[in-house]
Amino acid sequence: MTVRNDWSRDEIAALFELPFMDLVFQAQTVHREHFEPNTIQVSTLLSIKTGNCPEDCSYCSQSGHHNTALQAEKKLAVAKVLEAAAEAQRTGSSRFCMGAAWRNPHERDMPYVLELVQGVKAMGMETCMTLGMLTASQAQRLQEAGLDYYNHNLDTSREHYPEIISTRTYDDRLDTLAHVRAAGMKVCSGGIVGLGEQREDRVGLLFELATLPVHPESVPINLLVPVAGTPLGETARLPVLEWIRTIAVARILMPKSYVRLSAGRESLSESDQALAFMAGANSLFYGEKLLTTPNADTGRDEALFATLGLKKEAPRPSVRATAVDAMAPTQSAQPSLPSLNAAEATRVPAACPRRLAGSTPA
């Protein structure tokens, strides 16, 4: 399959409309062309500064605008963060992600976060941070310290975004992603489904991600965990199959990106998660908490990996090796599954060979 970033909304909508089993089959076929099918990338996420965030994200327990039961905490000591990273490494995580409830890091915070990056990198783990918006200078310093990935989600479609947050714009988020890419780091960016959006908004979210000049190397697809006290605390849960459908479409649109199962996984059955892996997900957060929301416990995950025959991916030693170029053509990692028959294939948009400027290999 040719990797492309000129998808149209109509093409993406057509993928969403495919019969479910055809869509999952197509996504698994694409997945096997680019990844080892039974290997999963495992990350651990730690909150290094919790609560009192000035942003008003409608889903977030850490927003200072909402009356939740969350207890705010100051920055964790460097030694405690490095201790948590060592434990994550011991239990098999290849990437350690650190998140702070900030609108953006202040300059006074930069020595602290740079020390954390250097300390975790020295352990031989891949590093990731999510700190809010970044300037070009901050992105460059993080890269020089050894940060491999920076996470900054788009959350939802551009059209639905004003219903979710008012304190930063959609273009603010895209500007941060541009700074991260220009600094030479890998981009981690996805969104949340179940925010009260329509399917056309899920189309819109994936359109924004899949038409970036270079696809994000990591694409988390979160399922909303409603938090009491937030504006979305009483939101009805999105059907699990619609979440899996979104994962499958993301895999087809961004075939060389890791697609991650993130928030919402703790409530899923083993069969739900197995179907998500079949739809092309090949990364997840490991550990019993994601910043402030519950996650599947490690014992349950280990049992699931054993049942499904999944093995954990080893960490890669440098930013250049953390992921293949998300836009470059590649040879299949595994023999492809049989393709759809001619009648079925006509329902899947054809690939286009065009690549945009800026998509040269890292």
C-alpha positions in Angstrom: 0.0 0.0 0.0 1.4 3.4 -1.0 1.7 5.8 2.0 -0.1 9.1 1.2 -1.2 12.3 2.9 -3.7 13.7 0.4 -6.8 11.8 1.7 -10.1 13.5 1.2 -12.9 13.6 3.7 -15.1 11.7 1.3 -12.6 8.9 1.0 -12.2 8.7 4.8 -16.0 8.7 5.2 -16.2 5.8 2.7 -13.9 3.7 4.8 -16.0 4.3 7.9 -19.0 3.1 5.9 -17.5 -0.2 4.9 -19.0 -3.4 6.4 -17.3 -3.9 9.7 -15.6 -7.2 8.9 -14.4 -5.9 5.6 -12.9 -2.8 7.3 -11.1 -4.9 9.9 -9.8 -7.3 7.3 -8.4 -4.4 5.2 -6.8 -2.8 8.3 -5.1 -6.0 9.4 -3.8 -6.6 5.9 -2.3 -3.1 5.8 -0.9 -3.6 9.3 0.9 -6.8 8.3 2.5 -5.0 5.4 4.3 -2.6 7.8 4.6 -4.2 11.2 5.3 -7.5 12.9 1.7 -8.6 13.5 2.3 -10.1 17.0 4.5 -7.5 18.5 3.2 -4.6 20.6 4.9 -1.4 21.7 4.4 -0.8 25.5 4.6 2.6 27.2 4.2 3.8 30.7 2.7 7.2 31.5 3.4 9.2 34.7 1.9 12.5 35.8 4.8 14.7 36.9 2.6 17.6 37.9 -1.1 17.1 38.6 -4.1 19.4 38.5 -4.9 23.1 38.5 -4.4 23.3 34.8 -5.6 26.7 33.4 -7.1 25.0 30.3 -10.9 24.3 30.2 -10.9 20.9 28.3 -14.4 19.6 28.9 -13.3 16.0 29.5 -10.4 16.6 31.9 -10.3 16.0 35.6 -7.1 18.2 35.8 -8.7 21.4 34.6 -8.9 24.2 37.2 -12.2 25.2 35.7 -14.0 22.0 36.9 -15.0 20.8 40.3 -13.7 17.3 40.5 -12.4 15.2 43.4 -8.8 15.4 42.0 -6.2 16.4 44.5 -3.7 18.8 42.9 0.0 18.0 43.3 3.2 19.9 42.7 6.0 18.7 40.5 7.3 15.3 41.5 10.9 15.1 42.6 13.4 14.1 39.9 14.4 11.0 42.0 10.8 9.8 42.3 10.2 10.2 38.5 13.4 8.2 37.7 12.4 5.6 40.2 9.1 5.2 38.4 10.9 5.0 35.1 13.1 2.2 36.4 10.1 0.2 37.6 8.4 0.7 34.2 11.5 -0.6 32.5 11.7 -3.6 34.8 8.1 -4.6 34.0 8.7 -4.4 30.2 7.9 -0.9 29.0 10.1 0.4 26.2 8.9 4.0 26.4 8.4 6.3 29.5 6.0 9.1 29.0 5.8 12.1 31.4 2.9 14.5 31.5 2.4 17.8 33.3 -0.9 19.7 33.7 0.3 22.9 32.1 -0.9 25.2 29.4 2.7 25.3 28.4 6.0 24.9 30.3 7.4 28.1 31.8 11.0 28.8 31.3 11.6 28.2 35.0 10.3 24.6 34.4 12.7 23.8 31.6 15.8 22.8 33.6 13.5 20.3 35.5 12.0 18.7 32.4 15.4 18.5 30.6 16.9 16.7 33.6 14.1 14.2 33.5 14.6 13.5 29.8 18.3 13.1 30.3 17.8 10.8 33.3 15.3 8.5 31.6 17.2 8.4 28.4 20.3 7.3 30.3 18.4 4.2 31.4 18.1 3.1 27.7 14.4 3.8 27.4 12.6 5.8 24.8 11.4 9.1 26.1 8.1 11.0 25.6 6.6 14.1 27.2 3.3 16.0 27.1 3.6 19.4 28.6 1.1 21.5 26.6 2.1 24.0 24.0 5.7 24.5 23.1 7.7 27.3 21.5 10.2 26.4 18.8 13.1 27.1 21.3 11.6 24.7 23.9 11.1 22.0 21.3 14.7 22.3 20.2 16.0 22.1 23.8 13.9 19.0 24.5 15.3 17.3 21.4 18.9 18.2 22.4 18.3 16.7 25.8 17.2 13.4 24.2 13.4 13.5 24.0 12.3 11.0 21.3 8.5 11.7 21.2 6.3 14.7 22.1 2.6 14.1 22.6 0.1 16.8 21.7 -3.4 15.5 20.7 -5.8 17.3 18.4 -8.6 15.8 20.5 -11.4 16.0 17.9 -12.3 17.5 14.6 -11.7 21.2 13.9 -15.5 21.7 13.7 -16.3 20.0 17.0 -13.3 21.5 18.8 -15.0 24.7 20.1 -17.5 22.5 21.9 -14.6 20.9 23.9 -12.2 23.6 24.7 -12.1 27.4 24.5 -8.7 28.3 26.0 -6.5 27.3 23.1 -7.2 27.1 19.4 -6.9 24.2 17.0 -4.2 26.0 15.2 -2.3 26.4 18.5 -2.1 22.6 18.6 -1.0 22.3 15.0 1.7 25.0 15.6 3.1 22.9 18.5 3.2 19.8 16.3 5.1 21.8 13.7 7.7 22.9 16.3 8.2 19.3 17.4 8.6 18.1 13.9 11.0 20.9 13.0 13.2 20.2 16.0 13.7 16.6 14.9 11.5 14.8 17.4 8.8 12.2 16.6 5.2 13.3 16.8 2.6 11.6 19.0 -0.8 12.9 18.2 -4.3 11.5 18.1 -7.6 12.2 19.8 -10.5 11.1 21.9 -13.7 9.5 20.7 -16.9 9.6 22.6 -16.9 13.4 23.3 -20.5 13.7 22.1 -19.2 14.1 18.5 -20.8 12.7 15.4 -19.1 10.2 13.0 -18.3 13.1 10.7 -16.1 14.5 13.5 -14.2 11.3 13.8 -13.7 11.5 10.0 -12.5 15.1 10.5 -10.1 14.2 13.3 -8.4 11.5 11.1 -8.5 13.8 8.1 -6.4 16.3 10.1 -3.9 13.7 11.2 -3.6 11.8 7.9 -3.0 15.0 5.8 -0.2 16.4 7.9 3.0 16.7 5.8 4.4 13.7 7.8 2.1 11.4 9.6 2.5 11.2 13.4 4.7 8.3 14.3 2.3 7.5 17.2 -1.5 7.9 17.1 -3.3 7.4 20.3 -7.1 6.7 19.9 -8.6 7.4 23.4 -12.1 6.3 24.4 -13.6 8.9 26.7 -13.6 8.1 30.4 -16.3 10.4 31.8 -15.2 12.1 35.0 -17.8 13.4 37.5 -17.6 17.2 37.8 -16.5 17.8 34.2 -18.9 19.0 31.5 -18.7 15.6 29.9 -19.1 13.7 33.1 -22.6 12.3 32.1 -21.8 11.6 28.5 -23.2 8.4 27.1 -20.5 5.9 26.2 -19.6 5.5 22.5 -20.2 1.9 21.3 -17.0 -0.1 21.4 -17.3 -1.2 17.8 -17.4 2.4 16.7 -14.1 3.0 18.6 -12.6 -0.1 16.9 -13.9 1.2 13.6 -12.0 4.4 14.2 -8.8 2.5 15.0 -9.2 0.4 11.8 -9.6 3.6 9.6 -6.6 5.2 11.3 -4.5 2.1 10.5 -5.4 2.3 6.8 -4.8 6.0 6.5 -1.5 6.0 8.4 -0.1 2.5 7.7 3.4 3.1 9.2 2.3 4.9 12.4 1.9 3.1 15.7 -1.8 3.2 16.7 -2.2 3.2 20.5 -4.9 2.0 22.8 -5.0 4.7 25.5 -7.7 5.9 27.9 -10.8 3.8 28.2 -9.1 0.4 27.9 -9.7 -0.6 31.5 -13.4 -1.1 30.9 -12.9 -3.4 27.8 -13.1 -7.1 27.7 -10.3 -9.3 26.4 -12.3 -9.9 23.2 -12.8 -6.1 22.7 -9.1 -5.6 23.0 -8.3 -8.5 20.8 -10.5 -7.0 18.1 -8.8 -3.7 18.5 -5.4 -5.4 17.9 -7.0 -7.1 14.8 -8.0 -3.7 13.6 -4.4 -2.5 13.6 -3.7 -1.2 17.1 -0.1 -2.1 18.1 0.7 0.0 21.0 -0.7 0.6 24.5 -0.1 2.2 27.9 0.9 -0.2 30.6 0.3 0.4 34.2 -2.7 1.0 36.5 -3.1 4.7 35.9 -2.9 7.1 32.9 -2.1 10.5 34.5 -5.3 10.5 36.7 -7.6 8.0 35.0 -7.6 4.2 35.8 -6.0 1.8 33.4 -5.9 -2.0 33.0 -3.7 -3.6 35.7 -0.4 -5.1 34.6 -1.4 -8.7 35.7 -4.4 -8.5 33.4 -2.3 -7.2 30.5 0.3 -10.0 31.0 -2.4 -12.6 30.9 -3.9 -11.0 27.8 -0.5 -10.9 26.0 0.0 -14.6 26.8 -3.5 -15.5 25.6 -3.1 -13.7 22.3 0.6 -14.6 21.8 1.8 -11.0 21.8 5.4 -10.0 22.6 6.6 -6.6 23.7 8.7 -4.5 21.4 12.2 -3.7 22.7 13.3 -0.1 23.1 15.2 1.6 20.3 18.4 3.4 21.3 18.1 6.7 19.5 15.6 9.2 18.1 16.5 8.2 14.6 15.6 4.6 15.4 12.5 5.2 17.4 10.3 4.8 14.4 10.6 4.4 10.7 9.7 7.4 8.6 6.0 7.5 8.7 5.8 8.5 5.0 8.5 6.4 3.4 7.6 3.3 1.4 8.7 0.0 3.0 8.8 -3.7 2.2 6.3 -5.9 4.0 7.2 -7.0 7.5 5.1 -10.2 7.0 3.5 -11.8 3.9 0.2 -10.0 3.3 -3.2 -11.7 3.9 -5.1 -12.4 0.8 -6.6 -9.2 -0.7 -10.3 -8.5 -0.9 -11.9 -9.8 -4.1 -12.6 -7.4 -6.9 -16.1 -6.6 -5.8 -15.0 -5.9 -2.3 -12.0 -3.9 -3.3 -14.1 -1.4 -5.2 -15.4 -0.2 -1.8 -11.9 0.8 -0.6 -10.5 4.1 -1.9 -7.5 3.5 -4.2 -4.0 4.7 -3.0 -2.3 7.7 -4.6 1.5 7.9 -5.0 1.8 11.7 -4.3 4.0 12.7 -1.4 4.2 16.3 -0.1 7.4 18.3 0.5 8.8 17.7 4.0 8.2 14.0 4.0 11.8 12.9 3.4 13.1 10.1 5.6 14.3 11.2 9.1 
